[in-house]
């Protein structure tokens, strides 16, 4: 039973539905308790039936909501029925102003606030408020409208029980609503975090994408270009790998090489590795000298040669690359920086592949 209830609560995928069911359950329980207490007080059968009618109404609304999925509309109908008909009726049946019914009336009005905002919600509140105010006013002007009257002890007992039940109602509704809101907010925060991640990460390799690279170049590297070197890598003969082994295996190759390059990344020093194109990668290196930067790039080239795949042991991977200091005076912006390092990669390809080409300004 508990497991089924947890599953049912879990599949309620919107804040609107969670609030609907939590409030509906609370109102049903309180209405049933009120009906039982009315019988215990022995006021009259009409009062007991009206209290029980609140619980029956909740069951009907729940059934219609499941069938139609019009949760907000059903909730407003329930609130209007409670505030405009059942509460005024109970007010007259259960002792009027000398009973605890004014507390129930105020509670029924407050429940309208939990409906989804809109004109219907505001209209429902205004109409319900006027109906209840009119009921109280008419009972004042014409006391004979109040069917049952309570003595002093009966009034205090009725107000005490009503106070407890309305207090439980408002506390439970507020707690469930807050819990639902927190769950919805956490879900939204996770979704936003996921979207933020996808906006800067390559979906295949998990490396930073081209978009983030361009932003990082403009906002970080170009302001500290004396500290950075840019390295571009391009897998050799990758089209042949795709053609011979298939695109699925080609994706595996790209991921493997990307993770291998990422092992050299030092994020604490402000370095990033990005997937620049299909089989191209860029590594922004924070190094004190070209020798240090070249050592990192060359170690990556050698590591790629050591990569082996169990399904295709005959495959020998190699990469060509280019290394360029970001503070070259003849380079005026990041676009030209990317163009020049790409030229070095092309040069490495033309001169036999599996090598790193570099250029240091004198």
C-alpha positions as CSV (number, residue, x, y, z in Angstrom):
1,X,0.0,0.0,0.0
2,X,2.7,2.5,1.1
3,X,4.8,1.4,-1.9
4,X,1.9,2.1,-4.3
5,X,1.3,5.5,-2.7
6,X,5.0,6.4,-3.1
7,X,4.8,5.4,-6.8
8,X,1.7,7.4,-7.3
9,X,3.2,10.4,-5.7
10,X,6.4,10.0,-7.8
11,X,4.6,10.0,-11.1
12,X,2.9,13.3,-10.4
13,X,5.3,15.2,-12.5
14,X,4.1,18.8,-12.0
15,X,3.8,21.1,-9.0
16,X,0.1,21.6,-9.9
17,X,-0.8,17.9,-9.6
18,X,1.2,17.4,-6.4
19,X,-0.5,20.3,-4.7
20,X,-3.9,19.1,-6.0
21,X,-3.6,15.6,-4.5
22,X,-2.1,16.7,-1.2
23,X,-4.8,19.3,-0.6
24,X,-7.5,17.0,-1.7
25,X,-6.4,14.2,0.7
26,X,-6.2,16.7,3.6
27,X,-9.6,18.1,3.0
28,X,-11.1,14.7,2.6
29,X,-9.7,13.5,5.9
30,X,-10.7,16.7,7.8
31,X,-14.2,16.6,6.3
32,X,-14.6,13.0,7.4
33,X,-13.4,13.7,10.9
34,X,-15.8,16.7,11.0
35,X,-18.7,14.5,10.0
36,X,-17.9,12.0,12.7
37,X,-17.6,14.7,15.3
38,X,-20.9,16.2,14.2
39,X,-22.6,12.9,14.8
40,X,-20.9,12.7,18.2
41,X,-22.3,16.2,19.1
42,X,-25.7,15.1,18.0
43,X,-26.5,18.4,16.4
44,X,-28.7,17.1,13.5
45,X,-28.6,14.7,10.6
46,X,-28.4,17.5,8.1
47,X,-25.2,18.8,9.5
48,X,-23.6,15.3,9.5
49,X,-24.7,14.8,5.9
50,X,-23.4,18.2,4.8
51,X,-20.0,17.4,6.4
52,X,-19.9,14.0,4.8
53,X,-20.8,15.7,1.5
54,X,-17.5,17.5,1.6
55,X,-15.7,14.2,1.6
56,X,-17.9,12.8,-1.1
57,X,-17.3,15.9,-3.2
58,X,-13.5,15.4,-2.9
59,X,-13.9,11.8,-4.2
60,X,-15.9,13.0,-7.2
61,X,-13.4,15.8,-8.0
62,X,-10.6,13.3,-7.8
63,X,-12.4,10.9,-10.2
64,X,-13.1,13.7,-12.7
65,X,-9.6,15.1,-12.5
66,X,-8.0,11.6,-13.3
67,X,-10.4,11.2,-16.2
68,X,-10.0,14.7,-17.7
69,X,-6.6,15.7,-16.4
70,X,-8.1,19.2,-15.8
71,X,-6.5,19.5,-12.4
72,X,-6.7,23.2,-11.9
73,X,-10.3,23.5,-13.1
74,X,-11.4,20.6,-10.9
75,X,-9.6,22.1,-7.9
76,X,-11.4,25.5,-8.4
77,X,-14.7,23.7,-8.7
78,X,-14.1,21.9,-5.4
79,X,-13.0,25.1,-3.7
80,X,-16.1,27.0,-5.0
81,X,-18.4,24.2,-3.9
82,X,-16.9,24.1,-0.4
83,X,-16.9,27.9,0.0
84,X,-20.1,28.9,-1.7
85,X,-22.4,26.0,-0.8
86,X,-21.2,23.5,1.8
87,X,-19.6,25.9,4.2
88,X,-22.6,28.3,4.3
89,X,-24.9,25.3,4.7
90,X,-22.9,23.9,7.5
91,X,-22.7,27.4,9.1
92,X,-26.5,27.5,9.4
93,X,-26.8,23.8,10.4
94,X,-24.1,23.7,13.0
95,X,-24.7,26.7,15.2
96,X,-23.7,29.7,13.2
97,X,-21.4,32.3,14.7
98,X,-21.4,30.5,18.1
99,X,-19.8,27.4,16.6
100,X,-16.4,26.7,15.0
101,X,-17.8,27.1,11.5
102,X,-16.3,30.6,10.9
103,X,-12.9,28.9,11.1
104,X,-13.9,26.3,8.5
105,X,-15.2,29.1,6.3
106,X,-11.9,31.0,6.5
107,X,-10.0,27.8,5.8
108,X,-12.0,27.1,2.7
109,X,-11.3,30.6,1.4
110,X,-7.6,30.2,2.0
111,X,-7.5,27.0,0.0
112,X,-8.4,29.0,-3.2
113,X,-5.0,30.7,-2.9
114,X,-3.3,27.4,-3.9
115,X,-5.0,27.2,-7.3
116,X,-2.9,28.2,-10.3
117,X,-3.0,31.9,-10.8
118,X,-5.5,33.4,-13.2
119,X,-8.7,35.3,-13.5
120,X,-10.9,32.3,-12.6
121,X,-9.0,32.0,-9.3
122,X,-9.6,35.7,-8.4
123,X,-13.3,35.5,-9.4
124,X,-13.7,32.3,-7.3
125,X,-12.2,34.0,-4.2
126,X,-14.4,37.1,-4.6
127,X,-17.6,35.2,-5.1
128,X,-16.9,32.8,-2.2
129,X,-16.0,35.7,0.1
130,X,-19.2,37.5,-0.7
131,X,-21.4,34.4,-0.3
132,X,-19.9,33.6,3.1
133,X,-20.1,37.3,4.2
134,X,-23.7,37.4,3.1
135,X,-24.5,34.2,5.0
136,X,-23.1,35.5,8.2
137,X,-24.9,38.9,7.7
138,X,-28.2,37.2,7.1
139,X,-27.8,35.0,10.1
140,X,-27.2,38.1,12.2
141,X,-30.3,39.9,10.8
142,X,-32.5,36.8,11.0
143,X,-31.3,34.4,13.7
144,X,-34.1,31.9,12.8
145,X,-32.0,30.9,9.8
146,X,-29.6,29.2,12.1
147,X,-31.1,25.7,12.5
148,X,-29.1,24.5,15.4
149,X,-28.0,26.5,18.4
150,X,-25.2,25.5,20.8
151,X,-25.1,26.1,24.5
152,X,-21.9,27.5,26.2
153,X,-20.2,24.1,26.7
154,X,-21.2,22.9,23.2
155,X,-19.8,26.1,21.6
156,X,-16.5,25.8,23.4
157,X,-16.2,22.1,22.5
158,X,-17.1,22.8,18.8
159,X,-14.7,25.7,18.5
160,X,-11.9,23.6,20.2
161,X,-12.3,20.7,17.8
162,X,-12.7,23.0,14.8
163,X,-9.6,24.9,15.8
164,X,-7.6,21.7,16.0
165,X,-8.9,20.4,12.6
166,X,-8.4,23.7,10.8
167,X,-5.0,24.1,12.3
168,X,-4.1,20.6,11.1
169,X,-5.5,21.4,7.6
170,X,-3.6,24.6,7.1
171,X,-0.4,23.1,8.5
172,X,-0.6,20.0,6.3
173,X,-1.6,21.9,3.2
174,X,1.3,24.4,3.8
175,X,3.8,21.6,4.5
176,X,2.8,19.5,1.5
177,X,2.8,22.6,-0.8
178,X,6.3,23.6,0.4
179,X,7.5,20.1,0.0
180,X,6.1,20.0,-3.5
181,X,7.6,23.3,-4.3
182,X,11.0,22.3,-3.1
183,X,10.9,19.1,-5.1
184,X,9.9,21.0,-8.2
185,X,12.6,23.6,-7.6
186,X,15.3,20.8,-7.2
187,X,14.0,19.3,-10.4
188,X,14.3,22.6,-12.2
189,X,17.8,23.3,-10.8
190,X,18.9,19.9,-12.1
191,X,17.5,20.6,-15.5
192,X,19.1,24.0,-15.6
193,X,22.4,22.5,-14.5
194,X,22.1,19.8,-17.2
195,X,21.3,22.4,-19.9
196,X,24.2,24.6,-18.7
197,X,26.5,21.5,-19.0
198,X,25.2,20.6,-22.5
199,X,25.6,24.3,-23.6
200,X,29.4,24.1,-23.0
201,X,30.2,20.4,-23.4
202,X,30.5,18.2,-26.5
203,X,27.7,15.6,-26.3
204,X,30.0,12.7,-27.5
205,X,33.2,13.2,-25.6
206,X,32.2,15.3,-22.7
207,X,35.0,17.8,-23.5
208,X,34.3,21.5,-23.8
209,X,32.8,22.4,-27.1
210,X,33.7,24.9,-29.8
211,X,31.3,27.5,-28.4
212,X,33.0,27.4,-25.0
213,X,36.4,27.5,-26.6
214,X,35.7,30.7,-28.4
215,X,34.4,32.3,-25.3
216,X,37.3,31.1,-23.2
217,X,39.8,32.4,-25.8
218,X,38.2,35.9,-25.8
219,X,37.6,36.2,-22.1
220,X,40.6,34.5,-20.6
221,X,43.4,33.5,-22.9
222,X,43.6,36.8,-24.9
223,X,43.8,38.8,-21.7
224,X,46.7,36.6,-20.4
225,X,48.2,35.5,-23.7
226,X,51.8,35.6,-22.5
227,X,50.9,32.6,-20.3
228,X,49.2,30.5,-22.9
229,X,50.1,28.2,-25.8
230,X,47.5,26.8,-28.1
231,X,47.8,23.2,-29.4
232,X,45.6,21.7,-32.1
233,X,45.5,17.9,-32.8
234,X,44.0,16.2,-35.8
235,X,43.6,12.4,-36.0
236,X,45.4,11.0,-39.1
237,X,43.5,9.0,-41.7
238,X,40.3,9.2,-39.7
239,X,38.1,9.0,-42.7
240,X,39.6,5.6,-43.5
241,X,38.9,4.5,-40.0
242,X,35.2,5.5,-40.3
243,X,35.0,3.8,-43.8
244,X,36.6,0.6,-42.7
245,X,35.3,0.1,-39.2
246,X,32.1,2.1,-39.2
247,X,31.0,5.4,-37.6
248,X,30.1,3.8,-34.3
249,X,33.7,2.6,-33.8
250,X,34.9,6.0,-35.1
251,X,33.0,7.7,-32.2
252,X,34.8,5.3,-29.9
253,X,38.1,6.4,-31.3
254,X,37.3,10.0,-30.9
255,X,36.2,9.5,-27.3
256,X,39.4,7.5,-26.5
257,X,41.7,10.1,-27.9
258,X,39.7,13.0,-26.3
259,X,40.0,11.4,-22.8
260,X,43.7,10.7,-23.4
261,X,44.4,14.4,-24.2
262,X,42.2,15.4,-21.2
263,X,44.6,13.5,-18.9
264,X,47.2,16.2,-19.5
265,X,44.8,19.0,-18.7
266,X,45.5,21.0,-15.5
267,X,42.2,22.9,-14.7
268,X,43.7,24.5,-11.7
269,X,46.2,26.3,-14.0
270,X,43.4,27.4,-16.3
271,X,43.9,24.8,-19.0
272,X,41.1,23.3,-21.1
273,X,40.7,20.6,-23.7
274,X,38.0,21.0,-26.3
275,X,36.7,19.1,-29.3
276,X,37.0,21.6,-32.1
277,X,35.6,19.6,-34.9
278,X,34.9,16.0,-35.9
279,X,38.4,14.6,-35.3
280,X,40.1,17.8,-34.2
281,X,40.9,18.8,-30.6
282,X,42.4,22.0,-29.1
283,X,44.4,22.1,-25.9
284,X,45.0,25.5,-24.3
285,X,48.2,25.1,-22.2
286,X,49.4,27.3,-19.4
287,X,53.1,27.0,-19.5
288,X,56.2,29.0,-18.7
289,X,58.1,28.2,-21.9
290,X,57.7,26.7,-25.3
291,X,59.8,23.8,-24.2
292,X,57.4,22.9,-21.4
293,X,54.4,23.3,-23.7
294,X,56.0,21.2,-26.5
295,X,56.9,18.5,-24.0
296,X,53.2,18.1,-23.1
297,X,52.1,18.1,-26.7
298,X,54.7,15.6,-27.7
299,X,53.8,13.2,-24.8
300,X,50.2,13.2,-26.1
301,X,51.4,12.4,-29.6
302,X,53.4,9.4,-28.3
303,X,50.6,8.3,-26.0
304,X,48.2,8.1,-29.0
305,X,50.5,5.8,-30.8
306,X,50.3,3.4,-27.8
307,X,46.5,3.2,-28.0
308,X,45.2,-0.3,-29.0
309,X,41.7,-1.6,-29.4
310,X,41.0,-5.3,-28.5
311,X,38.4,-5.6,-31.3
312,X,40.9,-4.2,-33.9
313,X,44.4,-4.9,-32.7
314,X,45.8,-4.1,-36.2
315,X,44.7,-0.5,-36.0
316,X,47.5,2.0,-35.4
317,X,46.4,5.5,-34.4
318,X,48.5,8.6,-35.0
319,X,47.8,12.3,-34.7
320,X,49.3,15.4,-36.3
321,X,49.4,18.7,-34.3
322,X,50.4,22.3,-34.2
323,X,51.7,24.3,-31.3
324,X,51.7,28.1,-31.1
325,X,52.3,30.7,-28.4
326,X,49.3,32.9,-27.9
327,X,51.4,36.1,-27.7
328,X,52.7,36.1,-31.3
329,X,52.8,39.8,-32.2
330,X,51.6,39.3,-35.7
331,X,48.4,37.7,-34.5
332,X,45.8,40.4,-33.8
333,X,42.8,38.3,-32.5
334,X,41.7,34.9,-31.6
335,X,40.3,34.1,-35.0
336,X,43.7,34.6,-36.5
337,X,45.2,32.5,-33.7
338,X,43.0,29.6,-34.6
339,X,43.8,30.1,-38.3
340,X,47.6,30.0,-37.7
341,X,47.6,27.0,-35.5
342,X,45.4,25.2,-38.1
343,X,48.0,26.0,-40.7
344,X,50.6,24.3,-38.6
345,X,48.5,21.2,-38.4
346,X,48.1,21.2,-42.2
347,X,51.8,21.5,-42.5
348,X,52.3,18.5,-40.2
349,X,49.9,16.5,-42.4
350,X,51.7,17.5,-45.6
351,X,55.1,16.6,-44.2
352,X,54.3,13.0,-43.3
353,X,51.8,13.1,-40.4
354,X,52.3,11.8,-36.9
355,X,54.3,14.9,-35.8
356,X,53.9,18.2,-34.1
357,X,54.7,21.5,-35.9
358,X,55.6,24.5,-33.8
359,X,56.5,28.1,-34.4
360,X,58.0,30.6,-32.0
361,X,58.3,34.3,-32.8
362,X,61.9,35.6,-32.6
